Amino acid sequence: MQFRRQSREEDSINLTPLIDVVFLLLIFFMVSTTFTKETHLEIDLPEAVGEASPDTPEPLEIVVSVEGTYAIDGKSLVNNQSATLKAAITELAGDNTDQPLIITADAKAPHEAVVRVMDAAGQMGFVNLSITTRRPEGKAE
């Protein structure tokens, strides 16, 4: 008696659903991930080499200290208000807005204090503003 052998199918695992799930997980993580790029600025204060021109009129010098206090031509102001700053500049310069104005600020002075001086001078009509820098160390001429 001959028995017919039953044909056997190969046992295999269908990988298509598994691959679909992996791709869906990959897409989910790509969409839900936030990419943040944090940047940190390193600022070096400017250094300049140059000489002042000899034929300029006597400049008005405003010094900004580390604490953000002001001194105009060696005289300290009573407060840091913009109105006080404008009054002191008007007292020393009068209506002469062509007079050079030099801003000397400490390297660690608040940026707000320096901008306040520049803003007050600009509102008063001063156009010759200069910011002092220091000579680079080791470069003497």
Backbone as numpy.savetxt, mean C-alpha at the origin, in Angstrom:
# Nx Ny Nz CAx CAy CAz Cx Cy Cz
-24.53 -90.87 -22.31 -25.33 -89.73 -22.31 -24.47 -88.49 -22.31
-24.80 -87.69 -23.17 -24.03 -86.45 -23.29 -24.80 -85.30 -22.67
-24.09 -84.70 -21.77 -24.69 -83.52 -21.15 -24.11 -82.27 -21.82
-25.02 -81.43 -22.03 -24.55 -80.17 -22.62 -24.02 -79.25 -21.53
-22.93 -78.77 -21.76 -22.37 -77.83 -20.78 -23.01 -76.47 -20.98
-23.30 -75.88 -19.88 -23.87 -74.55 -19.96 -22.75 -73.56 -20.18
-23.04 -72.65 -21.04 -22.02 -71.65 -21.30 -21.97 -70.67 -20.12
-20.81 -70.42 -19.71 -20.64 -69.53 -18.55 -20.24 -68.14 -19.02
-20.84 -67.17 -18.45 -20.43 -65.80 -18.73 -19.25 -65.47 -17.86
-18.43 -64.62 -18.40 -17.28 -64.21 -17.61 -17.74 -63.31 -16.49
-17.21 -63.59 -15.33 -17.53 -62.73 -14.20 -16.64 -61.48 -14.28
-17.26 -60.32 -14.32 -16.49 -59.08 -14.36 -17.29 -57.99 -13.65
-16.58 -57.06 -13.20 -17.21 -55.94 -12.49 -17.34 -54.80 -13.49
-18.50 -54.23 -13.54 -18.74 -53.11 -14.43 -18.20 -51.84 -13.76
-17.20 -51.22 -14.35 -16.54 -50.06 -13.76 -17.17 -48.73 -14.16
-18.07 -48.73 -15.06 -18.66 -47.47 -15.53 -19.33 -46.68 -14.41
-20.18 -47.27 -13.57 -20.78 -46.47 -12.50 -19.73 -45.95 -11.50
-18.70 -46.74 -11.26 -17.65 -46.31 -10.34 -16.90 -45.09 -10.89
-16.60 -45.11 -12.16 -15.92 -43.99 -12.80 -16.81 -42.75 -12.78
-18.11 -42.93 -13.02 -19.05 -41.81 -12.96 -19.06 -41.17 -11.58
-19.06 -41.97 -10.56 -19.07 -41.45 -9.19 -17.78 -40.70 -8.90
-16.67 -41.23 -9.34 -15.38 -40.56 -9.11 -15.36 -39.21 -9.83
-15.84 -39.15 -11.05 -15.88 -37.88 -11.76 -16.82 -36.89 -11.09
-17.95 -37.35 -10.60 -18.87 -36.46 -9.90 -18.24 -35.91 -8.62
-17.52 -36.75 -7.88 -16.83 -36.27 -6.69 -15.75 -35.25 -7.04
-15.04 -35.52 -8.12 -14.00 -34.60 -8.56 -14.60 -33.24 -8.93
-15.68 -33.25 -9.67 -16.35 -32.00 -10.04 -16.88 -31.28 -8.81
-17.44 -32.02 -7.88 -17.95 -31.41 -6.64 -16.84 -30.70 -5.88
-15.70 -31.36 -5.71 -14.61 -30.74 -4.97 -14.00 -29.56 -5.72
-13.95 -29.64 -7.04 -13.43 -28.52 -7.81 -14.33 -27.29 -7.69
-15.63 -27.51 -7.70 -16.57 -26.38 -7.62 -16.64 -25.82 -6.21
-16.57 -26.65 -5.21 -16.74 -26.18 -3.84 -15.46 -25.64 -3.21
-14.33 -25.84 -3.83 -13.07 -25.35 -3.28 -12.88 -23.90 -3.65
-12.46 -23.12 -2.68 -12.15 -21.72 -2.96 -10.64 -21.57 -2.99
-10.17 -20.89 -3.98 -8.74 -20.67 -4.12 -8.45 -19.24 -3.69
-7.73 -19.09 -2.61 -7.36 -17.76 -2.16 -5.86 -17.61 -2.30
-5.50 -16.49 -2.82 -4.09 -16.19 -2.97 -3.81 -14.98 -2.11
-3.15 -15.21 -1.01 -2.83 -14.11 -0.12 -1.50 -13.52 -0.54
-1.49 -12.21 -0.64 -0.26 -11.54 -1.00 0.14 -10.61 0.14
1.39 -10.49 0.34 1.93 -9.60 1.36 2.87 -8.65 0.64
2.61 -7.38 0.84 3.44 -6.38 0.21 4.62 -6.02 1.10
5.76 -5.96 0.51 6.93 -5.47 1.22 7.25 -4.11 0.62
7.28 -3.11 1.46 7.50 -1.75 0.98 8.83 -1.25 1.51
9.66 -0.80 0.61 10.91 -0.15 0.98 10.72 1.34 0.73
11.09 2.13 1.71 10.97 3.57 1.55 11.96 4.05 0.50
11.59 5.10 -0.22 12.43 5.54 -1.33 13.73 6.17 -0.86
14.73 5.99 -1.68 16.00 6.64 -1.47 16.29 7.43 -2.73
16.86 8.58 -2.58 17.13 9.41 -3.74 18.47 10.10 -3.58
19.09 10.31 -4.70 20.35 11.03 -4.72 20.12 12.27 -5.56
20.43 13.40 -5.02 20.25 14.65 -5.76 20.45 15.82 -4.83
20.65 16.94 -5.42 20.85 18.17 -4.67 19.71 19.12 -4.97
19.36 19.94 -3.96 18.33 20.94 -4.16 18.88 22.06 -5.03
18.02 22.63 -5.85 18.49 23.72 -6.69 18.71 24.96 -5.83
19.79 25.71 -6.09 20.18 26.80 -5.21 19.31 28.05 -5.31
18.54 28.25 -6.36 17.80 29.49 -6.55 16.34 29.42 -6.09
15.97 28.44 -5.32 14.59 28.34 -4.85 14.40 29.21 -3.61
13.19 29.75 -3.42 12.93 30.55 -2.22 12.95 29.67 -0.97
12.97 30.32 0.18 13.02 29.61 1.46 11.80 28.69 1.59
12.03 27.37 1.74 10.89 26.46 1.81 10.24 26.45 3.19
9.00 26.03 3.20 8.25 25.83 4.44 8.31 24.34 4.74
8.84 23.98 5.91 9.03 22.56 6.22 8.04 22.10 7.27
7.34 20.99 6.94 6.40 20.37 7.87 6.96 19.02 8.26
7.14 18.79 9.56 7.71 17.54 10.06 6.58 16.72 10.68
6.50 15.46 10.28 5.51 14.53 10.83 6.27 13.51 11.68
5.93 13.44 12.96 6.65 12.55 13.87 6.09 11.13 13.81
6.70 10.25 14.58 6.26 8.85 14.63 4.82 8.75 15.12
4.44 9.59 16.07 3.08 9.56 16.62 2.06 10.22 15.71
2.52 10.91 14.65 1.60 11.59 13.74 1.38 13.05 14.12
2.21 13.61 15.00 2.09 15.02 15.36 2.87 15.86 14.36
2.49 17.14 14.25 3.08 18.02 13.25 3.91 19.10 13.90
4.94 19.52 13.18 5.74 20.70 13.55 6.04 21.45 12.26
5.75 22.75 12.26 5.99 23.57 11.07 7.11 24.55 11.40
8.17 24.45 10.64 9.37 25.26 10.87 9.82 25.23 12.32
9.80 24.05 12.92 10.30 23.86 14.27 9.30 24.14 15.37
8.10 24.58 15.04 7.08 24.87 16.05 6.02 23.78 16.02
5.82 23.12 17.16 4.84 22.04 17.24 3.42 22.61 17.23
2.52 21.88 16.62 1.11 22.27 16.61 0.42 21.67 17.83
-0.68 22.32 18.26 -1.36 21.88 19.47 -2.15 20.59 19.26
-2.61 20.34 18.03 -3.32 19.09 17.75 -3.08 18.67 16.30
-3.69 17.57 15.93 -3.47 17.01 14.59 -4.61 17.31 13.63
-5.45 18.26 13.96 -6.61 18.59 13.14 -6.16 19.27 11.84
-6.92 19.04 10.79 -6.61 19.65 9.50 -6.76 21.17 9.57
-7.76 21.66 10.31 -7.96 23.11 10.43 -6.78 23.78 11.11
-6.24 23.16 12.14 -5.07 23.70 12.84 -3.86 23.72 11.90
-3.71 22.69 11.13 -2.61 22.61 10.17 -2.71 23.71 9.13
-3.92 23.92 8.59 -4.12 24.97 7.59 -3.86 26.35 8.18
-4.33 26.57 9.41 -4.11 27.88 10.06 -2.63 28.14 10.26
-1.87 27.15 10.66 -0.44 27.33 10.88 0.29 27.58 9.56
-0.11 26.89 8.51 0.52 27.11 7.21 0.20 28.51 6.71
-1.05 28.94 6.87 -1.45 30.29 6.45 -0.69 31.35 7.23
-0.49 31.12 8.52 0.23 32.09 9.35 1.67 32.27 8.89
2.32 31.17 8.51 3.72 31.25 8.12 3.91 31.61 6.64
3.05 31.12 5.77 3.24 31.33 4.34 2.41 32.50 3.81
1.34 32.84 4.49 0.46 33.88 3.98 -0.24 33.40 2.72
-0.29 34.28 1.72 -0.93 33.93 0.44 0.08 33.43 -0.58
1.32 33.24 -0.18 2.37 32.80 -1.09 2.29 31.29 -1.29
1.46 30.85 -2.23 1.33 29.42 -2.49 2.38 28.91 -3.46
3.23 29.82 -3.97 4.34 29.40 -4.83 5.54 28.96 -4.01
5.50 29.20 -2.72 6.59 28.82 -1.83 6.68 27.29 -1.77
7.89 26.73 -1.87 8.03 25.28 -1.78 7.63 24.77 -0.40
6.97 23.64 -0.38 6.54 23.02 0.87 7.21 21.66 0.96
7.99 21.46 2.02 8.71 20.20 2.19 8.07 19.42 3.31
7.72 18.17 3.03 7.14 17.28 4.04 8.23 16.29 4.45
8.58 16.34 5.73 9.57 15.42 6.27 8.85 14.52 7.27
8.66 13.27 6.89 7.92 12.34 7.74 8.84 11.22 8.19
8.65 10.81 9.42 9.38 9.66 9.95 8.95 8.43 9.15
9.86 7.47 9.02 9.56 6.26 8.26 8.41 5.48 8.87
8.21 5.59 10.16 7.14 4.86 10.83 5.94 5.76 11.15
5.89 6.94 10.58 4.76 7.85 10.79 3.51 7.27 10.12
2.34 7.51 10.70 1.11 7.01 10.06 0.90 7.63 8.68
0.52 6.82 7.76 0.27 7.27 6.39 -0.81 8.35 6.37
-1.80 8.22 7.23 -2.90 9.18 7.31 -2.38 10.58 7.61
-1.39 10.68 8.48 -0.86 11.99 8.86 -0.16 12.66 7.68
0.57 11.91 6.90 1.25 12.47 5.73 0.24 12.89 4.67
-0.77 12.07 4.45 -1.79 12.40 3.47 -2.57 13.64 3.91
-2.80 13.79 5.21 -3.51 14.97 5.72 -2.73 16.25 5.40
-1.40 16.21 5.54 -0.58 17.38 5.20 -0.68 17.67 3.71
-0.58 16.63 2.88 -0.65 16.82 1.43 -2.01 17.35 1.01
-3.06 16.86 1.64 -4.41 17.30 1.32 -4.61 18.77 1.72
-4.16 19.13 2.91 -4.31 20.51 3.37 -3.55 21.46 2.46
-2.33 21.08 2.09 -1.53 21.94 1.20 -2.18 22.06 -0.18
-2.71 20.98 -0.68 -3.39 21.01 -1.98 -4.63 21.87 -1.95
-5.40 21.80 -0.88 -6.61 22.63 -0.75 -6.26 24.11 -0.66
-5.10 24.42 -0.11 -4.68 25.81 0.02 -4.03 26.34 -1.25
-3.73 25.47 -2.20 -3.20 25.91 -3.48 -1.71 25.72 -3.66
-1.05 25.05 -2.75 0.39 24.79 -2.89 0.60 23.75 -3.99
1.53 24.05 -4.88 1.81 23.12 -5.97 3.23 22.58 -5.92
4.10 23.21 -5.17 5.50 22.76 -5.06 5.68 21.94 -3.79
5.19 20.72 -3.82 5.33 19.83 -2.67 6.53 18.91 -2.88
7.29 18.72 -1.83 8.41 17.78 -1.88 8.36 16.90 -0.65
8.76 15.67 -0.81 8.86 14.75 0.32 10.33 14.39 0.46
10.86 14.59 1.66 12.28 14.33 1.85 12.53 12.83 1.93
13.70 12.45 1.47 14.15 11.07 1.55 15.53 11.07 2.18
16.06 9.91 2.40 17.41 9.83 2.94 18.33 9.29 1.88
19.59 9.62 2.01 20.58 9.09 1.06 20.77 7.60 1.32
21.00 6.84 0.27 21.29 5.42 0.49 22.59 5.28 1.27
22.59 4.39 2.21 23.78 4.18 3.03 24.88 3.57 2.19
26.09 4.11 2.37 27.24 3.58 1.63 27.42 4.20 0.27
26.54 5.10 -0.14 26.67 5.74 -1.46 26.86 7.23 -1.23
28.06 7.64 -1.00 28.37 9.04 -0.80 28.98 9.61 -2.07
28.60 10.83 -2.37 29.15 11.47 -3.56 29.86 12.73 -3.19
